[in-house]
Amino acid sequence: MSRRLSLSSRIGSCVFQVAGKVAKKVTGSSARPVTALAFAALAFAGTASAQNLGFMHSSPITFMRDKDVASLQQALHTALDNNADGQSSEWTNEGLGNPVPIKATITPKDNADEKGMHCRHATVTVTAKSQDQSWLPLFCKTAQGWKMERQ
């Protein structure tokens, strides 16, 4: 039982670390998404001992460097500003100095008003080393630019 608990704790810790990286890289340092991901990670940790979660260590976000994140954010903001609903934009990290090729597809889905701001959902799918991750967050335009409201 203690071995099982230990394994579950280690896997839960791994999931929590990856969730924290995802939140930090995608949203900056916002506490709200980190809190949501942390709760999801903790809920998942209880059943993790029965599953092989090694793939989490090679998820696309773990291969991204600061230059990759900044470039992807710029591509996301451009797509949110310029793409029609359903129109996809492609992004790659080519030329950014990362030896791991990473690509993404960004597809804004809709326009909405929330709290007096112009908002859009966007599907963001990132691929690295044959692994895909997808998100469908809501972004709202503020005076400082596009900010993620919720996923």
C-alpha positions as CSV (number, residue, x, y, z in Angstrom):
1,M,0.0,0.0,0.0
2,S,2.8,2.5,0.8
3,R,4.5,1.8,-2.5
4,R,1.2,2.5,-4.3
5,L,0.6,5.7,-2.3
6,S,4.2,6.8,-3.0
7,L,3.8,6.2,-6.7
8,S,0.5,8.0,-6.7
9,S,2.1,10.9,-4.9
10,R,5.0,11.1,-7.3
11,I,2.6,11.0,-10.3
12,G,0.3,13.6,-8.7
13,S,3.3,15.8,-8.1
14,C,4.4,15.4,-11.8
15,V,0.9,16.3,-13.0
16,F,0.9,19.3,-10.7
17,Q,4.2,20.5,-12.1
18,V,3.1,20.1,-15.7
19,A,-0.2,21.8,-14.9
20,G,1.8,24.7,-13.4
21,K,4.0,25.0,-16.4
22,V,1.0,25.0,-18.7
23,A,-0.7,27.7,-16.7
24,K,2.5,29.8,-16.5
25,K,3.4,29.5,-20.1
26,V,-0.1,30.0,-21.5
27,T,-1.4,32.7,-19.1
28,G,1.7,34.3,-17.7
29,S,1.4,34.1,-13.9
30,S,-2.4,34.4,-13.3
31,A,-3.4,32.7,-10.1
32,R,-7.0,31.7,-11.3
33,P,-5.9,29.3,-14.1
34,V,-3.1,27.9,-11.9
35,T,-5.6,27.2,-9.1
36,A,-8.0,25.5,-11.5
37,L,-5.2,23.3,-12.9
38,A,-3.9,22.5,-9.4
39,F,-7.3,21.2,-8.3
40,A,-7.6,19.2,-11.5
41,A,-4.2,17.7,-10.9
42,L,-5.0,16.9,-7.3
43,A,-8.3,15.2,-8.2
44,F,-6.5,13.2,-10.9
45,A,-3.6,12.1,-8.6
46,G,-5.9,9.7,-6.7
47,T,-6.5,7.5,-9.7
48,A,-3.0,8.1,-11.2
49,S,-1.4,5.0,-9.7
50,A,-3.4,2.8,-12.0
51,Q,-2.4,4.6,-15.1
52,N,0.9,5.2,-17.0
53,L,1.3,9.0,-17.1
54,G,4.8,9.0,-18.6
55,F,3.4,10.9,-21.6
56,M,3.0,14.0,-19.5
57,H,6.7,14.4,-19.4
58,S,6.8,14.7,-23.1
59,S,3.8,16.9,-23.7
60,P,4.4,19.8,-26.2
61,I,4.4,22.5,-23.6
62,T,7.4,20.9,-21.8
63,F,9.5,21.5,-24.9
64,M,8.7,25.1,-25.3
65,R,11.2,27.8,-24.4
66,D,10.5,31.4,-23.6
67,K,11.1,32.5,-27.3
68,D,8.6,29.8,-28.4
69,V,6.0,31.0,-26.0
70,A,6.4,34.7,-26.9
71,S,6.2,33.9,-30.6
72,L,3.1,31.7,-30.2
73,Q,1.4,34.4,-28.1
74,Q,2.1,36.9,-30.9
75,A,0.7,34.5,-33.5
76,L,-2.4,33.9,-31.3
77,H,-3.0,37.7,-30.9
78,T,-2.7,38.2,-34.6
79,A,-5.1,35.4,-35.3
80,L,-7.6,36.7,-32.8
81,D,-7.4,40.2,-34.4
82,N,-7.5,39.1,-38.1
83,N,-8.9,35.7,-38.6
84,A,-12.6,35.1,-39.4
85,D,-14.5,32.5,-37.3
86,G,-13.2,29.0,-38.3
87,Q,-10.1,30.4,-40.2
88,S,-6.9,28.7,-39.0
89,S,-3.4,30.1,-38.7
90,E,-0.3,27.9,-38.6
91,W,2.7,28.6,-36.3
92,T,6.1,27.0,-36.0
93,N,9.1,27.6,-33.8
94,E,11.5,27.4,-36.8
95,G,14.3,29.8,-36.4
96,L,13.8,30.4,-32.7
97,G,16.8,28.3,-31.6
98,N,14.9,25.4,-30.1
99,P,16.1,22.0,-31.4
100,V,12.7,20.5,-30.9
101,P,10.3,21.3,-33.8
102,I,7.0,22.6,-32.5
103,K,4.0,23.6,-34.5
104,A,0.6,25.0,-33.6
105,T,-2.8,25.6,-35.3
106,I,-4.8,28.5,-34.0
107,T,-8.5,28.7,-34.9
108,P,-10.7,31.5,-33.6
109,K,-14.3,30.2,-33.1
110,D,-16.7,33.0,-32.3
111,N,-17.1,36.5,-31.1
112,A,-18.9,37.5,-27.9
113,D,-19.2,40.3,-25.5
114,E,-18.4,39.6,-21.8
115,K,-18.2,42.2,-19.1
116,G,-18.2,44.9,-21.8
117,M,-15.2,43.4,-23.6
118,H,-14.9,41.9,-27.1
119,C,-14.1,38.2,-26.6
120,R,-13.3,35.2,-28.8
121,H,-12.9,31.5,-28.2
122,A,-9.9,30.0,-30.0
123,T,-8.8,26.4,-30.4
124,V,-5.1,26.2,-30.0
125,T,-3.5,22.8,-30.8
126,V,0.3,22.4,-30.2
127,T,2.3,19.5,-31.5
128,A,5.8,18.4,-30.5
129,K,7.5,15.0,-30.8
130,S,4.3,13.3,-32.0
131,Q,2.3,14.6,-29.0
132,D,-0.7,17.0,-29.3
133,Q,-2.2,19.3,-26.8
134,S,-5.4,21.3,-27.4
135,W,-7.1,24.1,-25.5
136,L,-10.3,26.1,-26.2
137,P,-9.8,29.2,-24.0
138,L,-11.8,32.4,-24.1
139,F,-9.8,35.5,-24.8
140,C,-11.0,39.0,-24.2
141,K,-9.5,42.2,-25.7
142,T,-8.5,44.7,-23.0
143,A,-6.6,48.0,-23.2
144,Q,-3.4,45.9,-22.7
145,G,-4.2,43.4,-25.5
146,W,-5.8,39.9,-25.5
147,K,-6.1,38.2,-22.1
148,M,-7.3,34.7,-21.4
149,E,-10.5,34.7,-19.4
150,R,-11.2,31.0,-18.9
151,Q,-10.7,27.7,-20.5
